[in-house]
């Protein structure tokens, strides 16, 4: 089989067989196919697309390009969650221990931040000592003892994705829905969950800018899951403003702690509760969605979700004393007010610009090798629909001497659109679809 023929076939609008797709993905993983041919394949897919069967075969090949965890001996109904990413999105850190406290086994593989969105692993590393790089044996032990682990991708899990994603990043092929689907589902399924809840975000703070784009991705993810014989529910949710009020790694951990004590922002609690309801049904711990939501309410109220989070932190080497006493966290040296530029109502908050503002402070990466300052970030005071007066504080910048504070301030203010009338309120959860 020649890669040249596969590229030509897809370039001309043909349908690739499962064997042809596996050949290309395997060649990406073992580096037997040169980058220039892989790049040509990616561009052909970007332009011509893939149908649901091809996308399912691509997902399967990505999943099996390296190690695949078999968690059936621990629990045949393990469940995971994935978000397509957004500014202030800390849902996984509340959701995973809450669902585990409800009796489910939650093997969660997460990523780092690159670009304007933050990474779950970077947030966890704001807790001194927390290790995201568990061995396979430690990962399995964590699931047996604690019921939950949040780890980074190991070198042998879906290695083809690492190669192909790097090429997509430099060949303008990132936004292809079949390639996104294979990347997300291949990695997630390799970690062993029997079912997954997907949070597909749309809006200014994410990569899917319209509901139609998010719906198309959710449909692709759902079809791929069915092709693989797995269950998935996709929520399409609003990301036209940051989730919660904290942006930045340590600040978001503080907000996570508040949420686990039941006093978190309404948008975060609503979204976490909804996804927990679905996950607990998939895990067989609730018969109905409403029962799953009630279990979430209980584990938050009785403190078992918070305790589960502490157990997970401790097992993965983190100092749970910081979680139990957040005053221990090192704060940034400066806390500077961001004033409103005019009287009126906040109509829009450009999430991409706000995320870049946090990067200017040192809270994110512009390049993969950049070092993150976990203490810096943004504390939002006013959100969409709130009335403001000119000069009134709309946010606080938490900055250190190395922060590019002036640039961060200017970028944040450019992200805020103030008008004379309040905006129409958008629903947080637009819709959902399920493979079942």
TIDODREN-969068 format. One record per residue (C-alpha): residue number from 1; residue in three letters; x, y, z. Coordinates in nm, 4 decimals. Layout:
<tidos>
NUM:ALA:X:Y:Z
...
</tidos>
This chain:
<tidos>
1:UNK:0.0000:0.0000:0.0000
2:UNK:0.1406:0.3388:-0.1026
3:UNK:0.0763:0.6527:0.1011
4:UNK:0.0918:0.8456:-0.2273
5:UNK:-0.2150:0.6599:-0.3540
6:UNK:-0.4066:0.7274:-0.0283
7:UNK:-0.3295:1.0994:-0.0492
8:UNK:-0.4341:1.1130:-0.4161
9:UNK:-0.7550:0.9239:-0.3449
10:UNK:-0.8598:1.1626:-0.0686
11:UNK:-0.7442:1.4669:-0.2664
12:UNK:-0.9792:1.3634:-0.5464
13:UNK:-1.2733:1.3188:-0.3101
14:UNK:-1.2563:0.9417:-0.2660
15:UNK:-1.3389:0.7428:0.0460
16:UNK:-1.0495:0.5806:0.2302
17:UNK:-1.0793:0.2248:0.3585
18:UNK:-1.0151:0.1306:0.7201
19:UNK:-0.6898:-0.0369:0.6109
20:UNK:-0.5691:0.2755:0.4291
21:UNK:-0.6439:0.4956:0.7289
22:UNK:-0.4739:0.2534:0.9684
23:UNK:-0.1678:0.2459:0.7419
24:UNK:-0.1320:0.6244:0.7558
25:UNK:-0.1941:0.6530:1.1312
26:UNK:0.0472:0.3681:1.2074
27:UNK:0.3083:0.5356:0.9885
28:UNK:0.2612:0.8592:1.1839
29:UNK:0.3093:0.6751:1.5152
30:UNK:0.6239:0.4852:1.4141
31:UNK:0.7535:0.7733:1.1993
32:UNK:0.7871:0.5561:0.8896
33:UNK:0.5912:0.8111:0.6835
34:UNK:0.7688:1.1440:0.6228
35:UNK:0.6175:1.4664:0.7523
36:UNK:0.5590:1.6066:0.4040
37:UNK:0.3297:1.3158:0.3145
38:UNK:0.1468:1.3318:0.6469
39:UNK:0.0977:1.7069:0.5955
40:UNK:-0.0414:1.6423:0.2463
41:UNK:-0.2819:1.3832:0.3886
42:UNK:-0.4014:1.6263:0.6567
43:UNK:-0.4630:1.9000:0.4011
44:UNK:-0.6531:1.6581:0.1756
45:UNK:-0.8788:1.5645:0.4690
46:UNK:-0.9183:1.9299:0.5665
47:UNK:-1.0398:2.0177:0.2162
48:UNK:-1.2353:1.7017:0.1271
49:UNK:-1.3505:1.5909:0.4730
50:UNK:-1.4360:1.2401:0.5900
51:UNK:-1.7725:1.0712:0.6275
52:UNK:-1.8822:0.9184:0.9587
53:UNK:-1.7406:0.5744:0.8760
54:UNK:-1.4000:0.7160:0.7797
55:UNK:-1.3962:0.9347:1.0919
56:UNK:-1.4806:0.6310:1.3046
57:UNK:-1.2019:0.4292:1.1424
58:UNK:-0.9602:0.7207:1.1924
59:UNK:-1.0601:0.7385:1.5619
60:UNK:-1.0070:0.3640:1.6039
61:UNK:-0.6632:0.3819:1.4412
62:UNK:-0.5619:0.6765:1.6611
63:UNK:-0.6778:0.4929:1.9739
64:UNK:-0.4821:0.1770:1.8850
65:UNK:-0.1644:0.3566:1.7721
66:UNK:-0.0195:0.2955:2.1197
67:UNK:-0.1145:0.1499:2.4572
68:UNK:-0.4822:0.1056:2.5448
69:UNK:-0.5937:0.0682:2.9064
70:UNK:-0.8380:-0.2115:2.9851
71:UNK:-1.0281:-0.1034:3.2959
72:UNK:-1.3019:-0.3669:3.2758
73:UNK:-1.1553:-0.5590:3.5691
74:UNK:-1.1901:-0.2497:3.7879
75:UNK:-1.5368:-0.1525:3.6642
76:UNK:-1.7077:-0.2227:3.3292
77:UNK:-1.8803:0.1184:3.3437
78:UNK:-1.5932:0.3638:3.3863
79:UNK:-1.6759:0.7163:3.2725
80:UNK:-1.4750:1.0207:3.1633
81:UNK:-1.5435:1.3763:3.0518
82:UNK:-1.3841:1.6037:2.7937
83:UNK:-1.4205:1.9744:2.7220
84:UNK:-1.3190:2.1411:2.3971
85:UNK:-1.1760:2.4185:2.6148
86:UNK:-1.2510:2.7717:2.7184
87:UNK:-1.1422:3.0578:2.9414
88:UNK:-1.2058:2.9904:3.3099
89:UNK:-1.3175:2.6337:3.2368
90:UNK:-1.2407:2.4433:3.5551
91:UNK:-1.5401:2.2074:3.5403
92:UNK:-1.3350:1.8843:3.5244
93:UNK:-1.1672:1.9585:3.8576
94:UNK:-1.5051:1.9678:4.0332
95:UNK:-1.6784:1.7072:3.8216
96:UNK:-1.4272:1.4208:3.8466
97:UNK:-1.4128:1.3978:4.2299
98:UNK:-1.7880:1.4608:4.2589
99:UNK:-1.8759:1.1736:4.0258
100:UNK:-1.6195:0.9511:4.2007
101:UNK:-1.7772:1.0435:4.5360
102:UNK:-2.1047:0.9214:4.3845
103:UNK:-1.9486:0.5780:4.3391
104:UNK:-1.8222:0.5905:3.9794
105:UNK:-1.4707:0.5157:3.8532
106:UNK:-1.3363:0.8207:3.6672
107:UNK:-1.0160:0.7763:3.4621
108:UNK:-0.9506:1.1295:3.3342
109:UNK:-0.6708:1.2150:3.0952
110:UNK:-0.6323:1.5903:3.0516
111:UNK:-0.4110:1.8403:2.8735
112:UNK:-0.2081:2.1557:2.9212
113:UNK:-0.2941:2.5048:2.8108
114:UNK:-0.1532:2.6361:2.4828
115:UNK:-0.3009:2.9438:2.3236
116:UNK:-0.5671:3.1468:2.5009
117:UNK:-0.7336:2.8611:2.6937
118:UNK:-0.6013:2.7232:3.0215
119:UNK:-0.5065:2.3620:3.0859
120:UNK:-0.6438:2.1310:3.3547
121:UNK:-0.2971:1.9920:3.4297
122:UNK:-0.1466:2.3405:3.4744
123:UNK:-0.4182:2.4256:3.7251
124:UNK:-0.3552:2.1096:3.9250
125:UNK:0.0183:2.1828:3.9294
126:UNK:-0.0592:2.5035:4.1187
127:UNK:-0.0980:2.2635:4.4136
128:UNK:0.2577:2.1994:4.5411
129:UNK:0.3784:1.8485:4.4614
130:UNK:0.0899:1.7367:4.2400
131:UNK:0.2131:1.4831:3.9812
132:UNK:0.0265:1.4553:3.6536
133:UNK:0.2686:1.1954:3.5137
134:UNK:0.1609:0.8738:3.6853
135:UNK:0.2890:0.5405:3.5592
136:UNK:0.0364:0.2910:3.4229
137:UNK:0.0584:0.0968:3.7497
138:UNK:0.0023:0.4094:3.9609
139:UNK:-0.2911:0.5118:3.7419
140:UNK:-0.4600:0.1754:3.7926
141:UNK:-0.3878:0.1823:4.1652
142:UNK:-0.5393:0.5305:4.1967
143:UNK:-0.8589:0.4141:4.0283
144:UNK:-0.8802:0.1104:4.2583
145:UNK:-0.8102:0.3024:4.5804
146:UNK:-0.9545:0.6502:4.5153
147:UNK:-1.1866:0.5967:4.2212
148:UNK:-1.0449:0.8928:4.0283
149:UNK:-0.7192:1.0155:3.8763
150:UNK:-0.6481:1.3165:3.6555
151:UNK:-0.3300:1.2593:3.4581
152:UNK:-0.1489:1.3806:3.1481
153:UNK:-0.1087:1.1851:2.8266
154:UNK:0.1722:0.9318:2.8501
155:UNK:0.4155:0.8822:2.5639
156:UNK:0.2542:0.5521:2.4669
157:UNK:-0.1094:0.6628:2.4708
158:UNK:-0.2217:0.7578:2.1178
159:UNK:0.1305:0.8535:2.0009
160:UNK:0.0023:0.9158:1.6468
161:UNK:-0.1984:1.2076:1.7802
162:UNK:0.1115:1.3814:1.9128
163:UNK:0.2741:1.3689:1.5672
164:UNK:-0.0365:1.4575:1.3677
165:UNK:-0.1491:1.7353:1.6038
166:UNK:0.1920:1.9023:1.5809
167:UNK:0.1651:1.8946:1.2007
168:UNK:-0.1927:2.0248:1.2067
169:UNK:-0.0759:2.3137:1.4217
170:UNK:0.1701:2.4337:1.1552
171:UNK:-0.0266:2.3464:0.8400
172:UNK:-0.3518:2.5384:0.9071
173:UNK:-0.5533:2.2167:0.9428
174:UNK:-0.6509:2.2449:1.3114
175:UNK:-1.0201:2.3199:1.2531
176:UNK:-1.1080:2.0064:1.0534
177:UNK:-1.3955:1.8346:1.2350
178:UNK:-1.2938:1.4751:1.1405
179:UNK:-0.9353:1.5440:1.2545
180:UNK:-1.0584:1.7045:1.5791
181:UNK:-1.2863:1.4073:1.6419
182:UNK:-1.0107:1.1495:1.5908
183:UNK:-0.7712:1.3462:1.8102
184:UNK:-1.0131:1.3869:2.0999
185:UNK:-1.1800:1.0455:2.0919
186:UNK:-0.8638:0.8509:2.0124
187:UNK:-0.6850:0.9825:2.3207
188:UNK:-0.9869:0.9589:2.5464
189:UNK:-1.0785:0.6023:2.4529
190:UNK:-0.7174:0.4863:2.4875
191:UNK:-0.7406:0.5764:2.8563
192:UNK:-1.0106:0.3128:2.8986
193:UNK:-1.3475:0.4746:2.9759
194:UNK:-1.6612:0.2873:2.8717
195:UNK:-1.8483:0.6146:2.8201
196:UNK:-1.7701:0.9851:2.7924
197:UNK:-1.9544:1.3115:2.8493
198:UNK:-1.8401:1.5804:2.6069
199:UNK:-1.8660:1.9544:2.6705
200:UNK:-1.8557:2.1130:2.3234
201:UNK:-1.8241:2.4877:2.3670
202:UNK:-1.9204:2.7634:2.1257
203:UNK:-1.8480:3.1362:2.1321
204:UNK:-1.5742:3.3949:2.1536
205:UNK:-1.3685:3.2053:2.4097
206:UNK:-1.3286:2.8804:2.2169
207:UNK:-1.2457:2.7342:1.8757
208:UNK:-1.6067:2.6712:1.7658
209:UNK:-1.7337:3.0256:1.7103
210:UNK:-2.0966:2.9396:1.6245
211:UNK:-2.3598:2.7017:1.7573
212:UNK:-2.3700:2.5414:1.4114
213:UNK:-1.9955:2.4641:1.4300
214:UNK:-2.0338:2.3186:1.7797
215:UNK:-2.3341:2.1127:1.6693
216:UNK:-2.1378:1.9701:1.3761
217:UNK:-1.8503:1.8691:1.6049
218:UNK:-2.0896:1.7177:1.8611
219:UNK:-2.2577:1.5135:1.5858
220:UNK:-1.9191:1.3891:1.4648
221:UNK:-1.8092:1.2923:1.8160
222:UNK:-2.1388:1.1120:1.8748
223:UNK:-2.1122:0.9193:1.5466
224:UNK:-1.7514:0.8195:1.6209
225:UNK:-1.8505:0.6903:1.9648
226:UNK:-2.1280:0.4778:1.8126
227:UNK:-1.8805:0.3458:1.5537
228:UNK:-1.6525:0.2408:1.8402
229:UNK:-1.9354:0.0844:2.0409
230:UNK:-1.9044:0.3424:2.3188
231:UNK:-2.1636:0.5696:2.4794
232:UNK:-2.1308:0.9459:2.4687
233:UNK:-2.3420:1.2475:2.5546
234:UNK:-2.2409:1.5839:2.4065
235:UNK:-2.3463:1.9081:2.5723
236:UNK:-2.3263:2.2225:2.3593
237:UNK:-2.2529:2.5069:2.5997
238:UNK:-2.1950:2.8812:2.5898
239:UNK:-1.8420:3.0229:2.6071
240:UNK:-1.9083:3.3845:2.5103
241:UNK:-1.7753:3.4911:2.8480
242:UNK:-1.5433:3.3198:3.0979
243:UNK:-1.6852:3.0547:3.3285
244:UNK:-1.6910:3.1693:3.6904
245:UNK:-1.4928:3.4671:3.8118
246:UNK:-1.1337:3.3405:3.8323
247:UNK:-0.8821:3.3030:3.5483
248:UNK:-0.5328:3.1768:3.6251
249:UNK:-0.4087:2.8514:3.7713
250:UNK:-0.3957:2.9075:4.1470
251:UNK:-0.6971:3.1422:4.1380
252:UNK:-0.8998:2.8772:3.9591
253:UNK:-0.8016:2.6172:4.2190
254:UNK:-0.9382:2.8551:4.4846
255:UNK:-1.2655:2.8728:4.2908
256:UNK:-1.2715:2.4930:4.2572
257:UNK:-1.2406:2.4640:4.6352
258:UNK:-1.5338:2.7041:4.6771
259:UNK:-1.7403:2.4988:4.4330
260:UNK:-1.6626:2.1739:4.6147
261:UNK:-1.7896:2.3419:4.9320
262:UNK:-2.1122:2.4347:4.7503
263:UNK:-2.0475:2.8074:4.7287
264:UNK:-1.9214:2.8365:4.3713
265:UNK:-2.0500:3.0648:4.0937
266:UNK:-2.3926:2.9737:3.9553
267:UNK:-2.2735:2.9030:3.5993
268:UNK:-2.0040:2.6577:3.7098
269:UNK:-2.2357:2.4766:3.9502
270:UNK:-2.5131:2.4503:3.6874
271:UNK:-2.2863:2.3033:3.4222
272:UNK:-2.1047:2.0676:3.6598
273:UNK:-2.4344:1.9414:3.8016
274:UNK:-2.5755:1.8686:3.4555
275:UNK:-2.2698:1.6761:3.3401
276:UNK:-2.2477:1.4861:3.6687
277:UNK:-2.6079:1.3747:3.6214
278:UNK:-2.5245:1.2227:3.2833
279:UNK:-2.1974:1.0654:3.4009
280:UNK:-2.3616:0.8940:3.6976
281:UNK:-2.6262:0.7423:3.4696
282:UNK:-2.3549:0.6101:3.2355
283:UNK:-2.1707:0.4682:3.5377
284:UNK:-2.4821:0.2841:3.6556
285:UNK:-2.4936:0.4783:3.9820
286:UNK:-2.8195:0.6562:3.8950
287:UNK:-3.1230:0.5279:3.7055
288:UNK:-3.2216:0.8678:3.5734
289:UNK:-3.0580:1.2009:3.4967
290:UNK:-3.2520:1.3682:3.7803
291:UNK:-3.1321:1.1023:4.0242
292:UNK:-2.7747:1.1636:3.9069
293:UNK:-2.8154:1.5373:3.9700
294:UNK:-2.9517:1.4625:4.3175
295:UNK:-2.6445:1.2500:4.3930
296:UNK:-2.4251:1.5428:4.2874
297:UNK:-2.6173:1.7716:4.5232
298:UNK:-2.5677:1.5246:4.8068
299:UNK:-2.1924:1.4725:4.7655
300:UNK:-2.1372:1.8481:4.7501
301:UNK:-2.3539:1.9112:5.0582
302:UNK:-2.2051:1.6352:5.2754
303:UNK:-1.8429:1.7189:5.1874
304:UNK:-1.7613:1.3831:5.0274
305:UNK:-1.6793:1.5435:4.6888
306:UNK:-1.4317:1.7798:4.8559
307:UNK:-1.2765:1.4941:5.0526
308:UNK:-1.2452:1.2878:4.7342
309:UNK:-1.0600:1.5773:4.5703
310:UNK:-0.8219:1.5921:4.8678
311:UNK:-0.7646:1.2154:4.8461
312:UNK:-0.6851:1.2422:4.4745
313:UNK:-0.4427:1.5296:4.5341
314:UNK:-0.2644:1.3392:4.8104
315:UNK:-0.2392:1.0160:4.6102
316:UNK:-0.0833:1.2044:4.3186
317:UNK:0.1798:1.3612:4.5433
318:UNK:0.0141:1.6957:4.6071
319:UNK:0.0013:1.8712:4.9428
320:UNK:-0.3668:1.8446:5.0367
321:UNK:-0.2992:2.0843:5.3230
322:UNK:-0.3145:2.3663:5.0679
323:UNK:-0.6576:2.2492:4.9554
324:UNK:-0.7848:2.2284:5.3130
325:UNK:-0.6269:2.5658:5.4029
326:UNK:-0.6158:2.7821:5.0853
327:UNK:-0.4456:3.0651:5.2770
328:UNK:-0.1227:2.8664:5.2259
329:UNK:-0.1144:2.9394:4.8524
330:UNK:0.1398:3.1999:4.7417
331:UNK:-0.0394:3.5072:4.6116
332:UNK:0.0802:3.7467:4.3411
333:UNK:0.2553:4.0613:4.4674
334:UNK:0.0158:4.3104:4.3063
335:UNK:-0.3631:4.3361:4.2791
336:UNK:-0.4501:4.6136:4.0338
337:UNK:-0.8024:4.7320:3.9487
338:UNK:-0.9249:4.7402:3.5877
339:UNK:-1.1670:5.0354:3.5464
340:UNK:-1.4748:5.0464:3.3226
341:UNK:-1.4209:5.2651:3.0169
342:UNK:-1.7785:5.4006:3.0106
343:UNK:-2.1206:5.3982:3.1748
344:UNK:-2.3655:5.1304:3.0624
345:UNK:-2.3994:4.7532:3.0574
346:UNK:-2.1391:4.4921:2.9695
347:UNK:-2.2720:4.3410:2.6458
348:UNK:-1.9897:4.1130:2.5382
349:UNK:-1.6631:3.9801:2.6798
350:UNK:-1.4259:3.8500:2.4131
351:UNK:-1.2938:3.5301:2.5665
352:UNK:-0.9913:3.5014:2.3399
353:UNK:-0.8685:3.8503:2.4341
354:UNK:-0.9289:3.7834:2.8042
355:UNK:-0.7317:3.4598:2.7793
356:UNK:-0.4463:3.6464:2.6090
357:UNK:-0.4585:3.9054:2.8874
358:UNK:-0.3921:3.6258:3.1386
359:UNK:-0.1008:3.5055:2.9242
360:UNK:0.0500:3.8556:2.9323
361:UNK:0.0425:3.8319:3.3116
362:UNK:0.2393:3.5051:3.2894
363:UNK:-0.0518:3.2692:3.3588
364:UNK:-0.0355:3.0846:3.0264
365:UNK:0.1886:2.9877:2.7378
366:UNK:0.2570:3.1521:2.4051
367:UNK:0.5092:2.8751:2.3272
368:UNK:0.5065:2.5192:2.4585
369:UNK:0.8335:2.5721:2.6488
370:UNK:0.7134:2.8845:2.8371
371:UNK:0.7157:2.8658:3.2185
372:UNK:0.3847:2.9447:3.3885
373:UNK:0.3512:3.1652:3.6956
374:UNK:0.0750:2.9862:3.8857
375:UNK:0.0012:3.2813:4.1148
376:UNK:-0.1000:3.5405:3.8545
377:UNK:-0.4367:3.5798:3.6885
378:UNK:-0.7569:3.7770:3.6623
379:UNK:-1.0375:3.8123:3.9137
380:UNK:-1.3551:3.9176:3.7306
381:UNK:-1.5944:4.1516:3.9081
382:UNK:-1.8465:4.2361:3.6344
383:UNK:-1.9817:4.0025:3.3647
384:UNK:-2.2249:4.0239:3.0735
385:UNK:-2.5461:4.2038:3.1667
386:UNK:-2.3972:4.3852:3.4669
387:UNK:-2.4403:4.7630:3.4904
388:UNK:-2.1203:4.9626:3.5312
389:UNK:-2.0154:5.3241:3.5863
390:UNK:-1.7107:5.4740:3.4174
391:UNK:-1.4066:5.4146:3.6386
392:UNK:-1.5773:5.1393:3.8386
393:UNK:-1.3686:4.8259:3.8943
394:UNK:-1.4690:4.5515:3.6493
395:UNK:-1.1786:4.3153:3.7264
396:UNK:-0.8592:4.2778:3.9294
397:UNK:-0.5228:4.1886:3.7809
398:UNK:-0.3110:3.9633:4.0027
399:UNK:0.0415:4.0377:3.8818
400:UNK:0.4064:3.9794:3.9665
401:UNK:0.7122:4.1860:3.8623
402:UNK:0.7641:3.9778:3.5460
403:UNK:0.4029:4.0325:3.4325
404:UNK:0.3387:4.2462:3.1238
405:UNK:0.0809:4.4373:3.3242
406:UNK:0.0174:4.7304:3.0899
407:UNK:-0.0415:4.4985:2.7960
408:UNK:-0.2674:4.2766:3.0071
409:UNK:-0.4742:4.5745:3.1246
410:UNK:-0.5152:4.7097:2.7717
411:UNK:-0.6043:4.3673:2.6311
412:UNK:-0.8675:4.3085:2.8983
413:UNK:-1.0312:4.6464:2.8438
414:UNK:-1.0361:4.5862:2.4671
415:UNK:-1.2302:4.2651:2.5354
416:UNK:-1.5143:4.4428:2.7161
417:UNK:-1.7936:4.5988:2.5088
418:UNK:-2.0132:4.8399:2.7075
419:UNK:-2.3446:4.9603:2.5614
420:UNK:-2.6395:5.1654:2.6858
421:UNK:-2.8754:4.8660:2.7029
422:UNK:-2.8220:4.5213:2.8588
423:UNK:-2.7681:4.2251:2.6227
424:UNK:-2.9983:3.9329:2.5598
425:UNK:-2.9171:3.6561:2.8067
426:UNK:-2.7770:3.3447:2.6387
427:UNK:-2.8521:2.9950:2.7728
428:UNK:-2.5532:2.8243:2.9320
429:UNK:-2.6562:2.4826:2.7990
430:UNK:-2.7833:2.5196:2.4437
431:UNK:-2.8702:2.1549:2.3766
432:UNK:-2.7348:1.8033:2.4098
433:UNK:-2.7193:1.4892:2.1997
434:UNK:-2.6429:1.1304:2.2922
435:UNK:-2.5260:0.8157:2.1163
436:UNK:-2.7839:0.6270:2.3258
</tidos>
